[in-house]
Amino acid sequence: MPAGVQALLDVAKRQAATASSMDFGFALGPRINAAGRLSDMTLGIECLLTDDPSRASELAQMLDQINRERRDIEGQMREQAMAAADAMADQDHPAPAVVIYEPDFHEGVVGIVASRIKEKMHRPTFVFAASGAAGKSHELKGSGRSIPGFHLRDALDLVAKRHPGVLLRFGGHAMAAGCTVPLAELGLFKQTLQQVAREWLDAATLTRQIETDGPLAPEFRRCDVVDALEQQVWGQGFAPPTFCEELQVISQRLVGQKHMQLKLKHQGQPVDGIWFGRTEPVPSQTRLAFRLAADEWQGVRRVRFLIEAAED
């Protein structure tokens, strides 16, 4: 294994022998990306390329620290953005697209925050920050995330056609895009994007839907099944299996101030569950959508459920 990968696994407290695609995507990836967001992206590249274990360890520690700073900045921005999103959600008829800007936002993490808001609101979302480019404080750089049925890049193209000059630059694809907007034109951009969303989106599209594979047969609640699933590559349009059925919630508690840890009963047997990003309690008997994962405690591996959603 390359020295840099091993060093990153070490700082992320992951075991190389059992590392999965999720470990690379959600533990190593953010540490490498954080350098590009807040510092110098060549740090991550050097870490991956070096053959010197000592240098790899040094770089991995630096990347880990930068990622901690990124999380702190993101957390502060997310709180501000969520407050604005909550105010929109409380309206009788919330807008079909969300545009948020605060003067103290950091342009390096606007995409991450946009993704969080999009997940919460189920609306196409753009988050803006002042451009860090010298002499361009009058420009805003935005990152957007979308929902199925709303092609974000095409929407920006229509905004540009209707109001030339509102977008200085833009690019991307259906689900994610970026753009640069003059500060003075942010209001017009927001108004026009929301108008496009009203034209393209209907009530059904704006209602979150999760496709599932139905109930999980108890004989498949095994670690070797989890391992087989984790050997595959999942992504947009090819989602990992998600199951849905009524479960009993035996107990629950908040961990890390932002995740709900659950003790569940599935087909008469106890199983652990975790709902990342959930802080509100779950009803004692409810229909849950979940994916399979495994964790290890005192040398024993166990299946746990990663909760995706609950039936209202």
C-alpha positions as CSV (number, residue, x, y, z in Angstrom):
1,M,0.0,0.0,0.0
2,P,1.4,3.5,-0.8
3,A,2.9,5.3,2.2
4,G,0.5,8.2,1.8
5,V,-2.6,6.1,1.8
6,Q,-1.5,4.2,4.8
7,A,-0.7,7.5,6.7
8,L,-4.1,8.9,5.8
9,L,-5.8,5.7,7.1
10,D,-3.8,6.0,10.3
11,V,-4.9,9.6,11.0
12,A,-8.5,8.7,10.1
13,K,-8.2,5.7,12.5
14,R,-9.2,3.2,9.8
15,Q,-7.7,-0.3,9.4
16,A,-6.1,-0.9,6.0
17,A,-7.1,-4.6,6.1
18,T,-10.8,-3.7,6.3
19,A,-10.9,-0.4,4.5
20,S,-13.9,0.0,2.2
21,S,-15.0,2.4,-0.5
22,M,-16.9,4.4,2.2
23,D,-13.6,4.8,4.1
24,F,-11.9,6.2,1.0
25,G,-14.9,8.4,0.2
26,F,-15.8,9.7,3.6
27,A,-12.5,9.5,5.6
28,L,-9.6,9.9,3.2
29,G,-11.3,12.0,0.5
30,P,-12.3,14.9,2.8
31,R,-8.8,15.2,4.2
32,I,-7.3,15.4,0.8
33,N,-10.0,17.8,-0.5
34,A,-9.7,20.1,2.6
35,A,-6.3,21.2,1.5
36,G,-7.7,22.4,-1.8
37,R,-10.6,24.2,-0.1
38,L,-8.6,26.0,2.6
39,S,-4.9,25.8,1.8
40,D,-2.8,24.3,-1.0
41,M,-4.1,21.3,-2.9
42,T,-0.6,20.1,-3.7
43,L,-0.3,18.9,-0.1
44,G,-2.8,16.2,-0.8
45,I,-1.2,15.3,-4.1
46,E,2.3,15.0,-2.5
47,C,0.9,12.9,0.3
48,L,-0.5,10.4,-2.2
49,L,2.7,10.3,-4.3
50,T,5.4,10.2,-1.7
51,D,7.2,6.9,-1.0
52,D,8.7,8.3,2.3
53,P,6.7,7.0,5.3
54,S,8.0,9.8,7.5
55,R,7.0,12.6,5.0
56,A,3.7,10.8,4.4
57,S,2.9,10.8,8.1
58,E,3.8,14.5,8.4
59,L,1.6,15.5,5.4
60,A,-1.3,13.3,6.7
61,Q,-1.2,15.1,10.0
62,M,-1.2,18.4,8.2
63,L,-4.2,17.4,6.1
64,D,-6.0,16.1,9.2
65,Q,-5.6,19.4,10.9
66,I,-6.7,21.4,7.8
67,N,-9.8,19.1,7.6
68,R,-10.6,19.9,11.3
69,E,-10.5,23.6,10.5
70,R,-12.7,22.9,7.4
71,R,-15.2,21.2,9.6
72,D,-15.3,24.1,12.1
73,I,-15.8,26.6,9.3
74,E,-18.5,24.4,7.7
75,G,-20.3,24.0,11.0
76,Q,-20.5,27.7,11.6
77,M,-21.7,28.4,8.1
78,R,-24.2,25.6,8.2
79,E,-25.8,26.9,11.3
80,Q,-26.2,30.3,9.7
81,A,-27.5,28.8,6.4
82,M,-29.8,26.4,8.2
83,A,-31.4,29.2,10.2
84,A,-32.1,31.0,6.9
85,A,-33.4,27.7,5.4
86,D,-35.7,27.1,8.4
87,A,-37.2,30.6,8.0
88,M,-37.9,29.7,4.4
89,A,-39.4,26.3,5.3
90,D,-41.8,28.0,7.8
91,Q,-43.4,30.0,5.0
92,D,-46.7,28.9,3.7
93,H,-45.3,28.5,0.2
94,P,-41.5,28.1,0.4
95,A,-39.6,29.1,-2.8
96,P,-38.8,26.2,-5.2
97,A,-35.1,27.2,-5.1
98,V,-32.8,28.4,-2.3
99,V,-30.1,31.1,-2.6
100,I,-28.1,32.0,0.5
101,Y,-25.3,34.5,1.0
102,E,-23.6,35.8,4.1
103,P,-20.6,38.2,4.0
104,D,-18.5,36.0,6.3
105,F,-19.0,32.8,4.4
106,H,-15.8,31.0,3.2
107,E,-15.8,30.2,-0.5
108,G,-13.9,26.9,0.1
109,V,-16.9,25.2,1.7
110,V,-19.9,26.7,0.0
111,G,-20.5,23.5,-2.0
112,I,-20.6,21.4,1.2
113,V,-23.1,23.7,2.8
114,A,-25.2,23.9,-0.3
115,S,-25.3,20.1,-0.3
116,R,-26.5,20.1,3.4
117,I,-29.2,22.6,2.7
118,K,-30.4,20.8,-0.4
119,E,-30.7,17.6,1.6
120,K,-32.7,19.4,4.3
121,M,-35.0,21.5,2.0
122,H,-35.2,19.2,-1.1
123,R,-34.8,22.3,-3.2
124,P,-32.1,23.3,-5.8
125,T,-29.7,25.3,-3.6
126,F,-26.9,27.9,-4.2
127,V,-24.7,29.1,-1.4
128,F,-22.4,32.2,-2.1
129,A,-19.3,33.7,-0.5
130,A,-17.2,36.7,-1.4
131,S,-14.6,35.9,-4.0
132,G,-11.1,35.5,-2.5
133,A,-9.5,36.8,-5.7
134,A,-7.5,40.0,-5.3
135,G,-9.5,43.0,-6.2
136,K,-12.7,41.2,-6.7
137,S,-14.5,41.7,-3.4
138,H,-17.5,42.9,-5.5
139,E,-17.9,39.4,-6.9
140,L,-19.6,36.4,-5.3
141,K,-18.6,32.8,-6.0
142,G,-21.4,30.3,-5.6
143,S,-21.7,26.6,-5.6
144,G,-25.0,24.8,-6.2
145,R,-26.5,21.4,-5.7
146,S,-29.7,20.1,-7.3
147,I,-32.5,17.6,-7.0
148,P,-33.7,15.0,-9.6
149,G,-35.7,16.8,-12.3
150,F,-33.8,20.1,-12.2
151,H,-30.7,20.3,-14.5
152,L,-28.6,22.9,-12.7
153,R,-26.3,23.8,-15.5
154,D,-29.2,24.2,-17.9
155,A,-31.0,26.4,-15.4
156,L,-27.9,28.7,-15.2
157,D,-27.7,28.9,-18.9
158,L,-31.4,30.1,-19.0
159,V,-30.7,32.6,-16.3
160,A,-27.7,34.0,-18.4
161,K,-29.9,34.2,-21.5
162,R,-32.7,36.0,-19.8
163,H,-30.4,38.5,-18.0
164,P,-27.0,38.9,-19.7
165,G,-24.4,40.1,-17.2
166,V,-26.0,38.5,-14.2
167,L,-23.6,35.6,-14.5
168,L,-20.0,36.4,-15.1
169,R,-19.0,32.8,-15.3
170,F,-20.7,29.4,-14.8
171,G,-20.4,25.7,-15.4
172,G,-21.2,22.3,-14.1
173,H,-23.7,19.5,-14.8
174,A,-27.2,18.4,-13.8
175,M,-26.7,17.9,-10.1
176,A,-23.9,20.4,-9.3
177,A,-22.7,23.6,-10.7
178,G,-20.8,26.8,-9.9
179,C,-21.1,30.4,-10.9
180,T,-19.7,33.9,-10.3
181,V,-22.2,36.7,-9.8
182,P,-21.7,40.5,-9.2
183,L,-22.7,41.3,-5.7
184,A,-25.1,44.0,-7.0
185,E,-26.9,41.4,-9.2
186,L,-27.4,38.7,-6.5
187,G,-31.0,39.7,-5.9
188,L,-31.8,39.4,-9.6
189,F,-30.0,36.1,-9.8
190,K,-32.1,34.7,-7.0
191,Q,-35.3,36.0,-8.4
192,T,-34.6,34.6,-11.9
193,L,-33.4,31.2,-10.6
194,Q,-36.5,30.8,-8.5
195,Q,-38.7,31.7,-11.5
196,V,-37.0,29.0,-13.6
197,A,-37.6,26.6,-10.8
198,R,-41.3,27.5,-10.7
199,E,-41.5,26.8,-14.4
200,W,-39.6,23.5,-14.4
201,L,-40.7,21.9,-11.0
202,D,-44.0,20.7,-9.9
203,A,-45.3,19.6,-6.4
204,A,-44.4,16.0,-7.0
205,T,-40.8,16.8,-8.0
206,L,-40.4,19.0,-4.9
207,T,-41.5,16.1,-2.6
208,R,-38.6,14.0,-1.5
209,Q,-38.9,10.4,-2.6
210,I,-36.7,7.5,-1.6
211,E,-36.7,4.3,-3.7
212,T,-36.1,1.2,-1.6
213,D,-35.7,-2.5,-2.0
214,G,-38.4,-3.3,0.5
215,P,-37.9,-5.2,3.8
216,L,-34.6,-6.9,4.7
217,A,-35.0,-10.6,5.2
218,P,-33.3,-11.4,8.6
219,E,-31.1,-14.1,7.0
220,F,-29.3,-11.3,5.1
221,R,-28.5,-9.3,8.2
222,R,-24.9,-10.5,8.1
223,C,-21.4,-9.0,8.0
224,D,-20.4,-11.0,4.9
225,V,-23.4,-9.4,3.0
226,V,-22.2,-6.0,4.1
227,D,-18.7,-6.8,2.9
228,A,-20.1,-8.0,-0.5
229,L,-22.0,-4.7,-0.9
230,E,-19.0,-2.6,0.1
231,Q,-16.9,-4.2,-2.6
232,Q,-19.1,-2.6,-5.2
233,V,-18.9,1.0,-6.5
234,W,-22.1,2.9,-5.9
235,G,-23.0,6.4,-7.1
236,Q,-25.4,8.7,-8.9
237,G,-28.0,6.6,-10.7
238,F,-26.6,3.4,-9.1
239,A,-27.4,3.7,-5.4
240,P,-26.6,1.0,-2.8
241,P,-29.4,-1.2,-1.7
242,T,-31.8,0.6,0.7
243,F,-34.4,-1.2,2.8
244,C,-37.6,-0.1,4.3
245,E,-39.8,-1.5,7.0
246,E,-41.4,-0.9,10.4
247,L,-38.9,-1.1,13.3
248,Q,-39.2,-0.8,17.0
249,V,-36.9,1.9,18.6
250,I,-35.8,0.5,21.9
251,S,-33.6,3.4,22.9
252,Q,-31.9,6.4,21.3
253,R,-29.4,9.0,22.3
254,L,-27.6,12.0,20.7
255,V,-23.8,11.4,20.0
256,G,-21.4,14.0,18.9
257,Q,-24.1,16.6,19.3
258,K,-25.3,15.9,15.8
259,H,-26.0,12.2,15.3
260,M,-28.8,10.0,16.7
261,Q,-27.6,6.5,17.9
262,L,-30.4,4.0,18.0
263,K,-31.1,0.6,19.5
264,L,-33.6,-1.1,17.2
265,K,-35.5,-4.4,17.0
266,H,-35.6,-5.9,13.6
267,Q,-37.6,-9.1,13.0
268,G,-37.5,-9.7,16.7
269,Q,-33.7,-9.3,17.0
270,P,-31.7,-6.3,18.4
271,V,-29.6,-4.3,16.0
272,D,-27.7,-1.0,16.4
273,G,-28.5,2.0,14.1
274,I,-27.1,5.4,13.5
275,W,-28.7,8.4,11.8
276,F,-26.1,10.8,10.8
277,G,-27.1,14.5,10.9
278,R,-30.3,13.7,12.9
279,T,-30.8,15.4,16.2
280,E,-34.6,15.0,16.7
281,P,-35.9,11.9,18.5
282,V,-37.4,9.1,16.5
283,P,-40.9,7.6,17.3
284,S,-40.8,4.4,19.3
285,Q,-42.5,2.5,16.4
286,T,-41.9,3.8,12.9
287,R,-41.2,2.9,9.3
288,L,-37.5,3.5,8.5
289,A,-35.4,3.5,5.4
290,F,-31.9,2.2,6.0
291,R,-28.7,0.8,4.5
292,L,-26.4,-1.9,5.8
293,A,-23.0,-1.3,7.4
294,A,-20.8,-3.0,9.9
295,D,-18.8,-1.8,12.9
296,E,-16.4,-3.5,15.2
297,W,-16.3,-3.4,19.0
298,Q,-13.7,-5.3,21.1
299,G,-12.8,-7.4,18.1
300,V,-16.4,-8.4,17.2
301,R,-17.9,-7.2,14.0
302,R,-21.7,-6.5,14.0
303,V,-24.2,-5.3,11.4
304,R,-25.7,-1.9,12.0
305,F,-28.3,0.1,10.1
306,L,-27.5,3.5,8.6
307,I,-30.9,5.3,8.8
308,E,-31.8,7.4,5.7
309,A,-35.3,8.5,6.5
310,A,-38.4,8.0,8.6
311,E,-42.0,7.9,7.5
312,D,-43.8,11.1,8.6
